[in-house]
């Protein structure tokens, strides 16, 4: 029989008994004791003394509304043991595990609740989550329409409003804004949204929701205007310029006394690390538009200094002030408009020249479709017009009219220039052959046709002049 000093009886809600079993086994393992289970209703735990097992242990019987913990020698079933220290140690370890489990649960719930908080719009924290959702919705619509989830093509991004100098400077300036809500794949989107939330949760409540929205849009436009100067042959897309503008604004705030000194130190380090690392990384990758990052950063910083002036005036006069933001904001918008107006139009001009070139080429070569039906006089007239047309094409593709092109376009421009020169020579040779009718002149016409086909990479597809 057991004596009243060798056991404990603990009341436990029925729903918690299974969890208590798990904690008992984990506690035994943590203490270096051996735990075995004879059936679903009991656990035997052999206690070690300095790593030596003597058979002394604990038997735990699980009942409907509680457990009975008894000291016992597991080898002899002796119930006369009275040293309950092992029971106390086991229960203390179980309590510790339960507390740790509860803390982990609370932290997990707290982390989830914290995440919900930063993505939930409120009265004073409105546009950060709304901008996030806007970017996500646009991306979902792009993918639903056929865009690649991981890497949409530039053609798709351009069709959705990406900023390409030819389109943006050619009558579609709205692309400066729409490009801020487009992304080249899910990874690009997630990185920008993470950066947006990280800074937005602090910045928006500091400067106010409407200032925050205006700042985001102006910085995004500023970044895309900068891209027109330094990245002329790329289809720009992404919230990066706008997000960098938010970081530029926060950095501007950190240089003032509007934020407490100790807080400034903590924030300044993390902000500089983010900006510095991303700019450095951007310079190492050819497909990252650092000009948009820097343009957004500077625009956001300048705009935020205007806010700081208003904050100072409001503190001095004890009433809200928007004077500096309004005047300075209008000046900044005017500066962006001026920058946009004077952005280099080399690629746009080249595209206009190339479009005209293609139209002239198609019109001029179409004469050979009806060549055999024309009289000699008509043939001569068509060739004379063709010579003038090829002269025009040569002028369109000349280096003087297409300076400072990106390397890819310069290569193609040079090809088209050489091609139009050969076509002009060919038409001049045809003109001479129509007059002389000599076999020698006909042979020259054929040679020039072969040269053109070689340039075009076409074999056995020569034009015949009858």
C-alpha positions as CSV (number, residue, x, y, z in Angstrom):
1,X,0.0,0.0,0.0
2,X,1.1,3.5,-0.6
3,X,1.5,6.0,2.2
4,X,-0.1,9.5,2.1
5,X,3.4,11.1,1.6
6,X,4.4,9.3,-1.6
7,X,2.0,10.6,-4.1
8,X,0.3,13.7,-5.6
9,X,-3.1,14.0,-7.0
10,X,-3.6,16.9,-9.5
11,X,-6.9,18.0,-11.0
12,X,-6.7,18.7,-14.7
13,X,-9.5,19.6,-17.2
14,X,-10.2,16.6,-19.5
15,X,-9.3,18.6,-22.6
16,X,-5.8,19.3,-21.2
17,X,-4.8,15.7,-20.1
18,X,-3.3,14.8,-23.5
19,X,-1.2,17.9,-23.5
20,X,-0.1,17.2,-19.9
21,X,1.1,13.7,-21.1
22,X,3.2,15.3,-23.7
23,X,4.7,17.7,-21.2
24,X,5.5,14.9,-18.8
25,X,7.4,13.0,-21.4
26,X,9.3,16.1,-22.6
27,X,10.1,17.0,-19.0
28,X,11.6,13.5,-18.4
29,X,13.7,13.8,-21.5
30,X,14.9,17.2,-20.5
31,X,15.9,15.9,-17.0
32,X,17.7,12.9,-18.5
33,X,15.2,10.4,-17.1
34,X,13.7,7.4,-18.9
35,X,10.0,7.6,-19.8
36,X,8.0,4.5,-20.9
37,X,4.3,4.1,-21.5
38,X,2.5,0.8,-20.6
39,X,-0.8,2.0,-22.0
40,X,-2.7,5.2,-22.9
41,X,-3.6,5.7,-19.2
42,X,-0.2,5.6,-17.5
43,X,3.5,6.6,-17.9
44,X,6.5,5.2,-15.9
45,X,9.4,7.5,-15.4
46,X,12.7,6.1,-14.1
47,X,14.7,8.7,-12.2
48,X,18.5,8.8,-12.4
49,X,20.8,9.8,-9.6
50,X,23.9,11.3,-11.2
51,X,23.3,9.2,-14.3
52,X,22.8,6.0,-12.3
53,X,19.4,4.3,-12.5
54,X,18.3,2.3,-9.3
55,X,14.8,1.6,-10.4
56,X,13.3,4.3,-8.3
57,X,10.8,6.3,-10.3
58,X,7.5,7.9,-10.8
59,X,4.3,6.4,-12.0
60,X,1.7,8.7,-13.5
61,X,-1.9,7.4,-13.9
62,X,-4.3,9.5,-16.0
63,X,-7.9,9.5,-14.9
64,X,-11.0,11.3,-16.3
65,X,-10.5,14.6,-14.5
66,X,-6.9,14.5,-13.3
67,X,-3.7,12.5,-12.7
68,X,-2.2,10.6,-9.8
69,X,1.6,10.8,-9.5
70,X,3.1,8.1,-7.3
71,X,6.6,7.4,-6.1
72,X,7.5,3.8,-6.8
73,X,10.4,1.4,-7.4
74,X,9.7,0.3,-10.9
75,X,11.6,-3.0,-10.4
76,X,9.9,-4.1,-7.2
77,X,6.8,-2.0,-7.2
78,X,7.8,-0.8,-3.7
79,X,5.4,2.0,-2.7
80,X,7.1,2.9,0.5
81,X,9.4,5.6,-0.9
82,X,9.0,9.0,0.7
83,X,11.4,11.4,-1.0
84,X,9.1,13.4,-3.2
85,X,11.8,15.7,-4.5
86,X,11.7,13.9,-7.9
87,X,7.9,14.6,-8.2
88,X,8.5,18.3,-7.4
89,X,11.3,18.5,-10.0
90,X,9.2,16.8,-12.6
91,X,6.2,19.2,-12.0
92,X,8.5,22.2,-12.0
93,X,9.9,21.2,-15.3
94,X,6.4,20.6,-16.7
95,X,5.4,24.0,-15.5
96,X,8.4,25.5,-17.2
97,X,7.6,23.8,-20.5
98,X,4.0,24.9,-20.3
99,X,5.1,28.5,-19.7
100,X,7.5,28.3,-22.6
101,X,4.8,26.9,-24.8
102,X,2.4,29.7,-23.8
103,X,5.0,32.4,-24.4
104,X,5.7,31.0,-27.9
105,X,2.0,30.9,-28.6
106,X,1.6,34.5,-27.4
107,X,4.6,35.6,-29.5
108,X,3.3,33.9,-32.6
109,X,-0.1,35.5,-32.1
110,X,1.6,38.8,-31.4
111,X,3.6,38.5,-34.6
112,X,0.6,37.7,-36.6
113,X,-1.4,40.5,-35.0
114,X,1.5,42.9,-35.6
115,X,1.5,41.9,-39.3
116,X,-2.3,42.4,-39.5
117,X,-1.8,45.8,-37.9
118,X,0.7,47.1,-40.5
119,X,-1.5,45.9,-43.5
120,X,-4.8,47.2,-42.1
121,X,-5.8,50.8,-43.0
122,X,-6.7,53.1,-40.2
123,X,-7.6,56.8,-39.9
124,X,-4.0,57.9,-39.4
125,X,-2.3,55.0,-41.2
126,X,-4.3,54.8,-44.4
127,X,-2.2,55.0,-47.6
128,X,0.7,52.6,-46.9
129,X,-1.6,49.5,-46.9
130,X,-3.8,50.9,-49.7
131,X,-0.7,51.5,-51.9
132,X,0.4,47.9,-51.1
133,X,-3.0,46.5,-52.1
134,X,-3.0,48.6,-55.2
135,X,0.3,47.2,-56.3
136,X,-0.9,43.6,-55.5
137,X,-4.2,44.1,-57.4
138,X,-2.4,45.4,-60.5
139,X,0.0,42.5,-60.4
140,X,-2.8,39.9,-60.1
141,X,-4.6,41.5,-63.0
142,X,-1.4,41.4,-65.1
143,X,-0.9,37.7,-64.3
144,X,-4.6,36.9,-64.9
145,X,-4.3,38.5,-68.4
146,X,-1.4,36.2,-69.3
147,X,1.7,37.9,-67.8
148,X,4.4,35.5,-66.5
149,X,4.2,35.2,-62.7
150,X,8.0,35.3,-62.2
151,X,9.2,37.4,-65.1
152,X,6.8,39.3,-67.3
153,X,8.2,40.4,-70.7
154,X,9.0,44.0,-71.4
155,X,6.3,44.0,-74.0
156,X,3.7,43.0,-71.4
157,X,4.9,45.6,-68.9
158,X,4.9,48.3,-71.6
159,X,1.4,47.4,-72.6
160,X,0.3,47.9,-69.0
161,X,1.8,51.3,-68.7
162,X,5.6,50.8,-68.2
163,X,7.7,53.9,-68.9
164,X,9.7,53.7,-72.1
165,X,11.2,56.9,-73.4
166,X,9.7,56.5,-76.9
167,X,6.2,56.3,-75.5
168,X,6.5,58.5,-72.4
169,X,8.1,61.4,-74.4
170,X,6.0,60.7,-77.4
171,X,2.7,61.8,-75.9
172,X,2.1,59.4,-73.1
173,X,3.5,61.2,-69.9
174,X,1.0,59.3,-67.7
175,X,3.4,56.4,-67.9
176,X,5.6,58.2,-65.3
177,X,2.9,57.4,-62.8
178,X,1.5,54.1,-63.9
179,X,5.0,52.6,-64.0
180,X,5.1,53.0,-60.2
181,X,2.4,50.3,-59.8
182,X,3.9,47.7,-62.2
183,X,6.5,45.0,-61.4
184,X,8.7,42.5,-63.2
185,X,7.6,39.4,-61.3
186,X,6.5,38.4,-57.8
187,X,10.0,38.7,-56.3
188,X,10.3,42.3,-57.5
189,X,6.8,43.0,-56.1
190,X,7.5,41.4,-52.7
191,X,10.8,43.2,-52.2
192,X,9.3,46.6,-52.9
193,X,6.2,45.9,-50.7
194,X,8.5,44.8,-47.8
195,X,10.5,48.1,-48.1
196,X,7.2,50.1,-48.4
197,X,5.7,48.6,-45.2
198,X,9.0,48.9,-43.3
199,X,9.3,52.6,-43.8
200,X,5.6,53.5,-44.2
201,X,4.5,52.2,-40.8
202,X,6.8,54.9,-39.2
203,X,6.7,57.7,-41.8
204,X,3.0,58.0,-42.6
205,X,1.9,58.7,-39.0
206,X,4.8,61.2,-38.6
207,X,4.1,63.4,-41.6
208,X,0.4,62.7,-42.1
209,X,-1.5,60.5,-44.6
210,X,-2.1,63.1,-47.3
211,X,1.5,64.3,-47.3
212,X,2.6,60.6,-47.4
213,X,0.5,59.9,-50.5
214,X,1.7,63.0,-52.3
215,X,5.2,62.2,-51.4
216,X,4.9,58.7,-52.8
217,X,3.5,59.8,-56.1
218,X,5.9,62.7,-56.6
219,X,8.9,60.6,-55.7
220,X,7.8,57.9,-58.1
221,X,7.4,60.4,-60.9
222,X,10.7,62.0,-60.0
223,X,12.5,58.6,-60.2
224,X,11.0,57.9,-63.6
225,X,11.9,61.3,-64.9
226,X,15.5,60.6,-63.9
227,X,15.3,57.3,-65.7
228,X,14.5,59.1,-68.9
229,X,17.9,60.8,-68.7
230,X,20.1,57.9,-67.8
231,X,18.3,54.7,-68.8
232,X,16.8,55.7,-72.2
233,X,16.5,52.2,-73.7
234,X,14.6,50.4,-70.9
235,X,11.0,49.9,-70.0
236,X,10.9,51.2,-66.5
237,X,8.5,49.7,-63.9
238,X,8.3,49.2,-60.2
239,X,7.6,51.1,-57.0
240,X,11.3,51.3,-56.3
241,X,11.6,55.0,-57.1
242,X,8.6,55.9,-55.0
243,X,9.8,53.7,-52.1
244,X,13.3,55.3,-52.3
245,X,11.6,58.6,-52.1
246,X,10.0,57.5,-48.8
247,X,13.4,56.5,-47.5
248,X,14.9,59.8,-48.7
249,X,12.1,61.6,-46.8
250,X,12.8,59.7,-43.6
251,X,16.5,60.4,-43.9
252,X,15.6,64.1,-44.3
253,X,13.6,63.9,-41.1
254,X,16.4,62.2,-39.3
255,X,18.7,65.2,-40.0
256,X,16.2,67.5,-38.1
257,X,15.3,67.8,-34.5
258,X,11.7,66.7,-35.2
259,X,12.7,63.2,-34.0
260,X,14.3,62.5,-30.6
261,X,18.0,62.2,-30.7
262,X,18.2,58.6,-29.4
263,X,15.5,57.5,-31.9
264,X,17.4,59.3,-34.7
265,X,20.5,57.2,-34.1
266,X,18.6,53.9,-34.2
267,X,16.7,54.8,-37.3
268,X,19.6,56.5,-39.1
269,X,21.7,53.3,-39.1
270,X,19.0,51.1,-40.5
271,X,17.9,53.6,-43.1
272,X,21.5,54.2,-44.4
273,X,22.2,50.5,-44.5
274,X,19.1,49.9,-46.6
275,X,19.7,52.8,-49.0
276,X,23.5,52.1,-49.3
277,X,23.2,48.4,-49.8
278,X,20.4,48.7,-52.5
279,X,22.2,51.4,-54.4
280,X,25.5,49.4,-54.3
281,X,23.6,46.3,-55.4
282,X,21.9,48.3,-58.2
283,X,25.3,49.4,-59.6
284,X,26.4,45.8,-59.9
285,X,23.4,44.7,-61.9
286,X,22.7,45.9,-65.4
287,X,19.0,45.2,-65.2
288,X,18.4,47.5,-62.1
289,X,17.5,51.1,-62.8
290,X,19.5,52.9,-60.2
291,X,18.8,56.3,-61.8
292,X,15.1,55.8,-60.7
293,X,16.3,55.0,-57.2
294,X,18.5,58.0,-56.9
295,X,15.9,60.3,-58.6
296,X,13.2,59.1,-56.2
297,X,15.6,59.4,-53.2
298,X,16.5,63.0,-53.9
299,X,12.9,64.0,-54.8
300,X,11.6,62.5,-51.6
301,X,14.3,64.1,-49.5
302,X,13.7,67.6,-50.9
303,X,9.9,67.3,-50.6
304,X,10.2,66.2,-46.9
305,X,12.3,69.2,-46.0
306,X,9.4,71.4,-47.2
307,X,7.2,69.4,-44.7
308,X,9.7,70.1,-42.0
309,X,9.5,73.8,-42.6
310,X,5.7,73.6,-42.2
311,X,6.1,71.5,-39.0
312,X,8.3,74.2,-37.5
313,X,6.0,77.0,-38.5
314,X,3.0,75.1,-37.1
315,X,4.9,74.7,-33.8
316,X,5.8,78.4,-33.6
317,X,2.3,79.6,-34.5
318,X,0.4,76.9,-32.7
319,X,-1.7,76.0,-35.8
320,X,-1.2,73.8,-38.9
321,X,0.9,75.2,-41.8
322,X,0.9,74.1,-45.4
323,X,2.6,77.2,-46.9
324,X,6.1,75.8,-47.5
325,X,4.6,72.4,-48.8
326,X,2.3,74.2,-51.2
327,X,4.8,76.7,-52.6
328,X,7.7,74.3,-52.6
329,X,5.6,71.5,-53.9
330,X,4.5,73.6,-56.9
331,X,8.1,74.5,-57.5
332,X,9.1,70.9,-57.4
333,X,6.3,69.9,-59.7
334,X,7.4,72.6,-62.1
335,X,11.0,71.4,-61.9
336,X,9.9,67.8,-62.7
337,X,7.8,69.1,-65.6
338,X,10.8,71.0,-66.9
339,X,13.0,68.0,-66.5
340,X,10.5,65.9,-68.4
341,X,10.3,68.5,-71.2
342,X,14.0,68.6,-71.6
343,X,14.7,64.9,-71.3
344,X,16.9,63.6,-74.1
345,X,14.8,62.5,-77.1
346,X,17.5,60.6,-78.9
347,X,15.6,57.2,-78.8
348,X,12.3,58.9,-79.6
349,X,13.9,60.7,-82.6
350,X,15.5,57.5,-83.8
351,X,12.2,55.6,-83.6
352,X,10.5,58.3,-85.6
353,X,13.2,58.1,-88.2
354,X,13.0,54.3,-88.3
355,X,9.2,54.4,-88.7
356,X,9.6,56.8,-91.6
357,X,12.4,54.6,-93.0
358,X,10.2,51.5,-93.0
359,X,7.3,53.3,-94.7
360,X,9.6,54.6,-97.5
361,X,11.3,51.2,-97.9
362,X,8.0,49.4,-98.4
363,X,6.7,52.0,-100.8
364,X,9.9,52.0,-102.8
365,X,10.3,48.2,-103.1
366,X,6.7,47.7,-104.0
367,X,7.4,48.9,-107.6
368,X,8.9,45.5,-108.4
369,X,5.6,43.8,-107.8
370,X,4.3,45.4,-111.0
371,X,7.6,45.9,-112.7
372,X,6.9,43.7,-115.8
373,X,3.6,45.6,-116.5
374,X,5.3,49.0,-116.7
375,X,6.5,50.8,-119.8
376,X,10.1,51.7,-120.0
377,X,9.3,55.3,-119.3
378,X,7.3,54.4,-116.2
379,X,10.1,52.1,-115.0
380,X,12.6,55.0,-115.4
381,X,10.3,57.3,-113.5
382,X,9.9,54.8,-110.7
383,X,13.6,54.3,-110.4
384,X,14.3,58.1,-110.3
385,X,11.8,58.4,-107.4
386,X,13.4,55.4,-105.8
387,X,16.8,57.0,-105.8
388,X,15.4,60.1,-104.1
389,X,13.7,57.8,-101.5
390,X,16.9,55.9,-100.7
391,X,18.7,59.2,-100.4
392,X,16.1,60.2,-97.8
393,X,16.5,56.9,-96.0
394,X,20.3,57.4,-95.9
395,X,19.8,60.8,-94.4
396,X,17.3,59.4,-91.8
397,X,19.8,56.8,-90.6
398,X,22.9,59.1,-90.7
399,X,24.9,59.4,-87.6
400,X,24.4,63.2,-87.6
401,X,20.7,62.7,-87.1
402,X,21.0,59.9,-84.5
403,X,23.6,60.9,-82.1
404,X,24.2,59.3,-78.6
405,X,22.1,56.2,-79.2
406,X,22.3,53.2,-76.9
407,X,24.7,50.6,-78.2
408,X,22.0,48.2,-79.3
409,X,20.3,50.9,-81.4
410,X,23.5,52.3,-82.7
411,X,24.4,48.9,-84.2
412,X,21.0,48.6,-85.9
413,X,21.2,52.3,-87.1
414,X,24.6,51.6,-88.7
415,X,23.2,48.5,-90.4
416,X,20.2,50.4,-91.8
417,X,22.5,53.2,-93.0
418,X,24.7,50.8,-94.9
419,X,21.6,49.0,-96.3
420,X,20.1,52.3,-97.7
421,X,23.4,53.2,-99.3
422,X,23.5,49.8,-101.1
423,X,19.9,50.2,-102.2
424,X,20.7,53.7,-103.6
425,X,23.6,52.2,-105.6
426,X,21.4,49.4,-106.8
427,X,18.8,51.8,-108.1
428,X,21.4,54.0,-109.8
429,X,22.8,50.9,-111.5
430,X,19.3,49.9,-112.6
431,X,18.8,53.4,-114.0
432,X,21.9,53.1,-116.1
433,X,21.0,49.5,-117.3
434,X,17.6,50.7,-118.4
435,X,19.3,53.2,-120.7
436,X,22.2,51.0,-122.0
437,X,20.6,47.5,-121.8
438,X,24.1,46.1,-121.7
439,X,25.0,42.7,-120.1
440,X,27.7,44.4,-118.1
441,X,25.3,46.9,-116.5
442,X,22.9,44.0,-115.9
443,X,25.7,42.1,-114.1
444,X,26.4,45.1,-111.9
445,X,22.7,45.2,-110.9
446,X,22.9,41.5,-110.0
447,X,26.1,42.0,-108.0
448,X,24.5,44.7,-105.9
449,X,21.5,42.6,-105.3
450,X,23.8,39.8,-104.0
451,X,25.5,42.3,-101.7
452,X,22.2,43.4,-100.3
453,X,21.0,39.9,-99.7
454,X,24.3,39.1,-98.0
455,X,23.9,42.1,-95.7
456,X,20.3,41.0,-94.9
457,X,21.5,37.4,-94.3
458,X,19.3,36.1,-97.2
459,X,20.5,33.6,-99.8
460,X,19.0,32.7,-103.1
461,X,16.2,35.2,-102.8
462,X,17.4,37.9,-105.2
463,X,15.1,40.3,-106.9
464,X,14.7,40.0,-110.6
465,X,14.3,43.0,-112.9
466,X,12.8,42.1,-116.2
